[in-house]
Structure formats: C-alpha cells, structure tokens
Amino acid sequence: KSLKQATAKDPAFNLAKETLEYVDWARPNSRSAIYIAKVSLPFDQTYDAMLRAVKRASQIKLNSENRAEGKIVAKQKMNFMSSGQDIDIDIRALSGVTGVRMLSQTKRGFLGIRQKMDWGESRKSIGRILRPFYEEIAGVLRVDPPKTTPTK
C-alpha cells in the first residue's frame, strides 16, 4: 500500500516503482515458490545462465523451456531414496533487475494425485539447480584481471 502511495505521489521514484513491480510479481499464492530472487543481469543472460544450470544440475532433467514466456520446466528423477520433483522456474524482466522464482513439488502419482509434500526434498532439488546457476552467474560477471608487465 505504501509503495503504491509513493509511486502515485512521485512517479519519478524509481526505487518504489521497481520494488512494487517485484512485490506484485513475487507475491506468494497457493503454489508459493520456495525460492525467489532478484538478479542484477539482463533477462537474456539470466535465462541462459538458468538454462545451462538446469542442464548441468545432478539428478535434474530439463523437460521444456520457453524463452518468450520466461518458463523452464524440469524434473528431479525419482529413486529409492527420494521422491521425484516437478520444478517450475519463472524468469521475468522487471524494472532494473530480473526476477527468478522457482517452485518444486512432489511429482503427480497414480491418478494424477500428488504425494504429500516433502519440503526437504523440494529444497534439495532447488539447491541442485541453484549451485550451478550461481556459478554460471559468477562466470558472466567475472572480469579478467588487468594485464601487467613484470618489472625487473
């Protein structure tokens, strides 16, 4: 409410506009995300980094991706130690930043019914993607050290 009042009072208040746009997009709903972040890279670089991370992540399989909608769908394989997970990734260009929202939930079982949510397994499946994602981002942001000539 305060952000809406601030932007109505001063349309040039960019921080309030950016924050309001992010909050409106990231607001939890019945399918609340378990990971939400702002990334200080343009949409295309963030999307590419996430796509590479999903492909590199252990036990994760890319199901589909749609750059125009900013959607990536992946699955964590099921084995005798863990239940399978559906992972939905939403990437959106916001004012000044790119938003990343990830949701992981237990795969649909027999008759399309989901098993009881396993939050621990959901966090693990998101973590399997986040590690390579942040490595990818670090690679994009990395600056080569300045070249110096040795002195005698």
Secondary structure, DSSP 8 states (H G I E B T S, - for coil): -HHHHHHHH-TT-HHHHHHHHHHHHH---TT--SEEEEESS-HHHHHHHHHHHHHHSTTEEEEEEETTTTEEEEEE---SSS--EEEEEEEEEETTEEEEEEEEEE-B-GGG-B----HHHHHHHHHHHHHHHHHHHHHHH-----------
